[in-house]
């Protein structure tokens, strides 16, 4: 069955497959766009090694901002790389108000502005692994999650698997058995000084996000939990009180859940993010022995809303929000009676229960109390999902009128966009 959807628009990346290169957005926990939607920050390996690039969306001009010639630095997601050398692709995050990107190169924490001004802020201890970083909304603090290096101490040739040569052993299992720690390392962006370092015992942290209103609060995760994923994934640390607590608990008190699924420790939960005002956390995942779902947690009341997806919506995807809390998704959706294109599945399989073969970028409008999601497919993203960089990870523009995403439908990852339609 054929379905009419609009064509995607190429924003950045090689137009031909010969002498090409990969270009991608920053990770979805931050925006890739400055607050005025004028400049788009990207990661591109057009010179052989990845570097940060900025594109002026008005003129189309692109400028390479960093000078990395040593490949990709080993970190979460980029397992089969050299420790302490090259650009940490996972580390790049943007302060959209000030147009400043933060990143780690050769184990040095740096910042760079759209005009190419680079500052060295601090150094990462050599015995630690880093992951996705985050800058506070006021631009004053940078959180760099670190974990004892032993968590990824392995030989990718003999102990690696899949496209990204991820460890064959259970990483969280090693963390638990060997008592490894993670660290919330918070730096002053003006001076580079370490403001504080919070030790999180027996934890592998890969995602951190400052509360958009209160930078004393950080949301963090336990990556790929070896047990109790439904209640161990999402946590909040309150530096003011020096307390941390889990976000999702077991229970049946779930609003909008018309399917009646309880929240259980055996569920799979992933990809948490804040609402603009810091009052809401959204996440997605799947019920144990049940369908996929998307959820919402309200901090002030402790209430949960979760909406189960139709059983046929079994293609892995990500949910992110615009400033009005409308969602966008790169997976799950399919038209009634549609037969999916058969292609090789992604080889970077994590603990998620769903196959990575989603084909559409969709706007998703939630009615949380009514338990209803309205899916509005925008275009086919056509990505093969082979490896983390080919995950579409769609984001809205700040104005909410466009959606940007990654895709690899040929040899190289490129960045595309679509104008939003209702």
N, C-alpha and C positions, 0 to 999 in steps of 0.2 A: 504494500500500500504506500502511495506517495503522499507526502504532506508538504504543503507550501509553508516554508519559513524563509525569512529574509537572509541575504548573504551577509557574512561577516566582513568587516572592513580591516584591511591590514594597516596597522599603526606603525610597527617597527620590526625590522628583521629583513633578511635577504629576500629579494624578490625572485631569484632563481635558485636552483639547487646546486649549481656549480659554484665552487669557491665560496660556499656559504658559511654561516655561523649561527649560533644560538642567541636568542634574545628573550628575556623573561621579565615579568613583574617582580617586585619585591614580595616577600611572603605576606599572606593575607592578614596577619595580625596587625599590620599597619597599612596605611594607604600608600600607594605609589605616586600619588598626585599631590602637588602643593595645594594649599587651601583655596586658591583662586582657580584651580583646574587649568593653570597655564603650563606648568612643567610636569613632565612624567619622568620619574626616576626608574631606571632599568638596570639589569645586569646583562652584559653582553660579552661573548668571547670572540668578537670579531678580530682581535689581534692575536688570537691563539690562547691566551689566558683570560679568565673572566675579569671584567672591570665594571665599575659603576659608570653609567652613561645617563645623561639628562637630555630629554627631547623637549624642545619648545613646540608645543602643540599649535601655536599660532603660525609660526614660520616653517615648521618642519625641520628645523636645524637640530642636529644632535652633536653633543660634545662629550668626549671621554674625560671623566673627572679624576680617575685614579691611575696609578702606574704599576699595576701588578703584572709580573712576567714569570711568576713561579707556580702557575696552575691554581688548583683548588686546595684550600687547607682542610684537613680532616676535622669533621665535626658531626653532629647528628644529621642524618639523612645522607651526608657525603662521607660514607664510611671508608671507601677505598681510595683514600688520598693521604698525603704526607702530613704528619702532625707538625703544627707550628710554622708551616710554610705556605705561601700563597694567600689568596683572598678567601675568607670564610663566607661563602655565598649565603649561608644561613644567618649570618650576623647582620646583614644590611637592613637597617630600618630608617624610616624617614620621620622627621619633625615637619609636618606639612605647613604649619604656621610660619616657620622661620626658613623653610627651604633648605634644611640641613640634614644630610644623611650621616648615619653612624655605621661603622663597620670595623671588622678585625682583619688585619693583613699582617702576616708573619708574626702572629701573636701580639700585635700592637693594636690597641683600641684607638681608632681615629674618627675624625669627623671631616666632612667635605661639604662645601656649599655649591650652589649652581654655577658660580663663577670659577670653580676649581680650587678654592682656597682650602688647603688641608691642614689639620691640626692633629698632633699626636697627644693623646690623653693619658693613657696608662698601658701597662703590659699585663697579659694573661699569664699566670703561673704556668710553668712548663709541664706540670704534672696533672693538668686538668683538661677536660673536654668542654667546649662551649656549644651553644645552640642558638635558637632564635632570640634576638635581643628586642628591647622595647625602650622608647623614650617617653617620658611623661608629657602630658598635654601642655604644661607650661614651659617645656623645653629645658628644664633645669636638671633633670636626673635621667640617667641611663642605667637600665638594669641589664646585666649580662649574666645569664644563667650558666653555671659551671657545675661539672660533676667530676668526681675523682676519676682520673684517666683510666684506671683499671676497668671501668665499665666497657670500654671499647678497645681493650688490650687483646688483640688477636691477629692472626695472619689471614688476610682476606683470601689468599690463594688456597689455603687448606681449610679454613673455618668460615669462609664467606659463601653466600648463595645469592642467586638472582642477579638482576641487572646491576644493582648497586653494591653487590658483594657484602650485604649486611651479615652480621654474625649469625651462625647457625644455632648458637646457644641462646638461651633466654636471658636477655640483658637485665631485665628487672629481677629475674631469679638470681642472677649473680649479685646484683646490688643488695638483695635481701640476705643472701647466704653469707656474703663477705662483709656486710655492714658498711657499704659504701655510702657516701654522702653527696648531696647536691648543695649548692650555695647560691643564694640570691645576692649578687654583688652589685651594689648600687653606687654609681659614680656621679660626681659633680661635673656637669658638661662644660662649665666655665673653666674649672681648674684641673680637672682630671683626677681630683682626689677621691679616694674610696670613702664614701659617706658611711656605709655600713656593709657588713657581710653577715647574712643570716644563714646558719647551717640548718639544712633540712635533712634529718637522718633517714637512711635507708630509702632514698628517693632518687629517681632519674628524671630531672627537670629538663624539658626541651622547649616549652612555651611559657613566656611571661608577658603580662600586660598590666600596666599601671591602670588603676581606676582613673577614668577620664576627668574626674572632679577632684579626687583626693589622692595625691601621689604617695601618701603614707600607706596606701593599700595596694597590694599587688596580687593579681590572680596568677596562679601557676598550676602546673599539671604533674601527674605521675605518668610518664610515657609508657605505653605498651604494658600495662599492669599484668603481672603473671597470675594475679588472683583479684577478685572483687572489683573488676573494672567499672561496674555500674556505680560504685560509691567511692572509688579511689582516684579517679581521673582528675577531678577538678577541685582545687583548693584556693583559699584566700588567706593571705598573710597581712595582718594589721601591724605595721611597724610601731605605731604609737603605743599599742598595748603589748607588743611582742607576743602576739598570739596567732596561731593558724588554725583553720577549721575547714572541713570538707564542705562542698557546696551541695552535692546530690546525695541524699540519704534514701534508705529503703522506706517504702510506705505505699499506701493506697489513696492518700489524700491529694490526688492529682486532678486539677481543674481542666476542663476541655477534652479530657481523655474519653471520648465516646466509645472506644473499643474496650475500655475497662482493664487495661494492663497495669499491673502494679509496678512500682519502681523496685528493682531487685539488684542485689550485688552482682549477679551473673549477667547483667545487661552489658552491652558495649556502648561506651559514651566517648565522645571525641569533639575536637574543634570548638572550644568554648570562646566566646567573645563578649565584650561589654556593650551595653547601650550607651549612647552619647552622654547621658546624665549619670551614669554609674549606678543606676538603681536596678538594672536588669542584666542577667547573664543568659545568653542563649547558647544552646549546644545541640548536637545531633548524635545519632547512634542507632542502636537497634535493641529491641527487647529480646531477652533470652528465649530462644525457641519461638520467636515472634517476628513481626515486621520491623522495618525501619521506622524511626520517629524523629521528630524535632521537638526540642523542649525549651522552656523559659523558666527562670527562677527569679523571684523578687526578693531582694535582700532584706528590705524593711519588714516584710510580713512573713518571710520564710515559706511563701506559697509557690507551688509548682504548677505549670501548665505543660502538658505534653500531647502532641497530636501524632497518632499512628498513621503511617503512609499506607496506601493500598499495597497488598501483597505483591502485585506485579511490579511495583516500584522497588526493584531489588538491585539497582545499579548504584554503586558507591558515588557519593558526591559531597560537596562542601556547601555550607550555608553561610553567607555573610549578609550584612545589613547596610542600608543607607541611613541617612540621618533621621528619616521618618519611621524607621524600624520595619521597612519593607525588606523582604529577603531576596537574595539571588542565589541560584543553585546551578551547579554544573553536572549534576547526575540525577538519578532516580526517575525522572519523568520519562514516560513513553506514551505515544498516542494509542487509543484503544485499537486492539487488533494488529498493532505494528509488529513486524518481524525485524528484530535487530540485525544489523550487519555483523556477521561472524568474523572476528579477528582475534589475533593473539591477545591473550589477557596480559595485563601488566605483570611484570616479574618482581615488582617491589611490594609483594604482598605483606601486609602487616597483620595484626590480629582482627581486623575488621571482617565481618561475615559476608560482605557484598563484593561482587565482581566489579572490576573497574572497566566498565564498557558503556558508561553514560555518554550520550551524544548531543545533548541540548544545553544551551544556556537559557534558563527560565527565570522570569520574575516570579516570586512566590509571595502572595499577599495573605497574611495569617489573620484569622479570626480566632484568637486564643480561647475566649470564653465559649464560643460555639464549636470549637474543635474542628475548624474547617480551614484548609489551605486552598487558595485559588492559584492554580499554576498557569502562567502565561508564557509559553515558549517564545523565545526571541529569535534564536538562530541555532543551527547545528555548529558546534564548536569543532567537530571533526578530529579531536585530539586522540592519539593512540594510547595515552595514559602510560606509556612505557618510561618509567622513572619519575621521580619527584618533579623535575623541571617541566615535564609535559602535563602535569595536573593543571587544569585550566585556572583554578583558584580565582573566580571572577570577583571583581570589586566594582561598586558604584563610583561614579564621579561624585565630588562633594555636592554638586548641584542636583544629583540624583537623576540626571537626564541621559547618562551614558553608562555602559557597562564595559569594562576592560577585562581581557582574559588571555591566558596563554593557550597555545595549541601547537601540536606537531602532527601534521597530516602527511608530511613527506619525510625529509631527512632532518630538518632543523626545527627547533622551537621558535615560534614567532609570537608577537603580541598583536591582538586584534581588538576591535571594539564594535559595539552596536548601539544605535540610538534606542532608548527605551520606548516601548509601546505598550499600551494597556489592552 
